[in-house]
C-alpha cells in the first residue's frame, strides 16, 4: 500500500459540523499542506474508509481533531434513539478506530458546547472525556485557530513554512497594520477623522469644501471596512468597535454631504415673516434706497448686571447651569462638570476610544470667554472633558442682552454642526 501522508484527521458530525470542519481543513491545509490533512470524502481514494485510512497512518503518529458540535454526541434518530448507540454510526466508528490505534486526540469545543460526562458515552469512547479540549468558536476563530496550530506543532506536525503566522496576519509589510494589528488600524482611522475634522473648522467653508471632505472620508471608510473584515472574528470587543467606527465614519460622510447641500441652496431670508403680515416684495433694483436705520443710544452694562448664576436653554429644551463673570468689557462663561455616562452619542465615541486603549469620557465641561459691547456679546466657547484636559469641540457664541438684563438670547455654532438657538435666563 502506498505511504499515507495524512497526519491530521478531522472528525465531525455532518448534520451540524460540516461547515466548521471544512473551514478548519482549508486553514490547516494552508499551514501543513493539503496532503497532511485528512478531511472526510475529499481525501478518500477508491472508496477507502476512515478506518482504513487512519490504520494506514499509524506509523506517522496521526492527530485526530474532533469538531464537537451539539449533534456530535447528541444526534438522534426520528424515534429518539441516539445515533451514537448504534454500532454502525460513522462517528462511533471513527472514534473507535482512533482510540484503537492510540492516535493523539484533540477535542475542539464549538460555540456553547461542553464536554459530555463519561457515563453518557459508550464504554469504549469514554477515554475522550479525559482529553484536554480546545475552543473553536466562530466569533473568535482566528485566535482559537492559532492555538490549535501551535498545539499541532507541539504534537510533531511540521508546517510547510516557519513564518506560517503570516498566512493569518502575522507577517510584515504594508498590509501588516490591517492584517495583524487591527487595533492599530483603528488608530489610523481616528487620526484620519481628526484631520478631516480640522479641515471642517476652517472659517466659512463653502459647499465644495464640504463635498470634498465627504469624498476624503471615503478613505477611512475603506480602512474601517478592511479592519472589520479582520476584527469580526477576533471577539466581541473588536467586532463592535469596528462596527461603531463604521457608523461614525458613515455619519461623517452624510454630515459633510448634508452641510454642503444646505450651503448650496439659495440663501434663505434671515427674518421670518410673522403670521398675518405682508409678504415682502422681491427687489427689482428700481426701488429707492432704504432710509438709514437709527442707531440706538449706547446702553452701558455694569458687572452687577450680568455676573452670577444663569441657566442656558438649548433648542431641544435641554438646560445647563452656567456661571457668568462680567468685568467691564470682558465676560466669561463656565459650567460645572456634567455627566455623559448615559448619553448615546458619547457611548458610541467611548466604545471607539476604549478599543484604541484611550481614556473614555465620563463627564464634560463648557467654558467660554469674550467681550461685550453695548448689549452684544461675542465669545468663543469650548467643550472639553470634565478635567479640561481633552478638547472635544469648539465654536462661537453670539448673544444679545435683554433691556432688563435678565435674559441673553442668540445662538451657538460648534464647528461640528450648524448654528443652534440658545438663551440664558438669570437665576
Steps between C-alpha positions, in 0.01 A plus 500: 500500500625849423633705788226722639612859561196610700602598853190692610156339498179703547198323647161676502126437486373603155160619627643811668879486481588489130532878458749544785684179408539614139627842609743338744632263231561791261688704761710205617575411137658843453738436792581129474408424138184336369674159494545520875129561574248217466148640467204276433444377143709776345807280571351150464664303219303226326239468773750476787337528840603714795606184683728392214653844464576552867640147539725572201626813678603319820868543425468874458351555847171655384321776692120488495303821542145451627276792392253477788162650413167434676425211261846338521401291803133603519359423153182290515285292266140615441382254765726662762780244513857630512692438179816448707344190659498323163810297409495624139486869591779676301613713794514197730703306242740791446557546874533124556772472235676808636507361854601153381821621333571737791503811279531842665150637558427875517135587573397842364200651677270707278297802615310413819607133494634324811668163541241229579524289811676165466186312604303638206732338243550137396767339716765477226471874427517636856872564478415803283370687807847482658666691216588869524254694285559821307247755381394551136251789494369682196518839675864449601611268219841652432623492861363149559652378171845631593487311832401179319786537249750563782375182670532298179858618453577393858357158408762470226303611193740708290375814321598573142671828597634647820321832453159332475346768723529740206220301337265627771630853539830446676727628222665832433464766237244753393206272576612412853304781660179366349580130522682458830412787727146615426504727807780701339277534197237666717765744621580597143129539429458725803797706383345536154171612649677756716675644194167528320353654814771769498421573135136540599570781745638728228332839503188524283543182291297486179296214356789369290719473812241284674456281190878457481515401867226242438708349220815494717310317772457207259867418570454431876171328415693254282756444777224437754342245267832322461549501878149366553582206274775403749336606825165328456669170588718635783236525774212726594714801596676519165184425305284763671779759500537466122122520455497820707777643282301408189199686638705806597682516166176458307340771711790735418445446127127566528561804721749657260268434205196644677688816601624544144146465364374753752759756399430433131135602534401857419550722804197501721350821630645567844184642661188284512180685413254485792163336424251741347760758398560625146729278290810700397514598131812379315750775420515604132786751521280807431387563855633806687774435752366418846515765768792466742426290806521709816785390727376463858675687774771308681373305799768445757523167679660458837649192666201474731271473196631163367725332759335211681320173435318441172313213341570429132202367302588310178280459191400150616395644840805351671625724782853555628597711805762767425697742712568837334768747605474846346772758546486817291509380137614147586263211564555127575264202505560177697298188581554243769600143402210331321469119490462343153518136606149433366521718189464278184735715289779495759445124555580443131810720522615328821469158336743603227734667754504188718584281199805716433614495863393862558332646805122514478309823566290485818413868533537826310530873567430808287713812533501820303613858499466812293399865503185703542430822310180687575259205527674262260720211617748319277680207664695186417390183674663158546355160590759298695523194719406560861864541605558745215786291354329389177339732245184344353355790297523880473308783345360851535210649689309821415256642754293813559420627852133574566420857613432383857825298512319176593536311172766442236372384160688389190669188361800271540689351204726202568738403222341152474149630430276788401406815700255410774266742686602562859379716788616563855261577785627663818446289811 
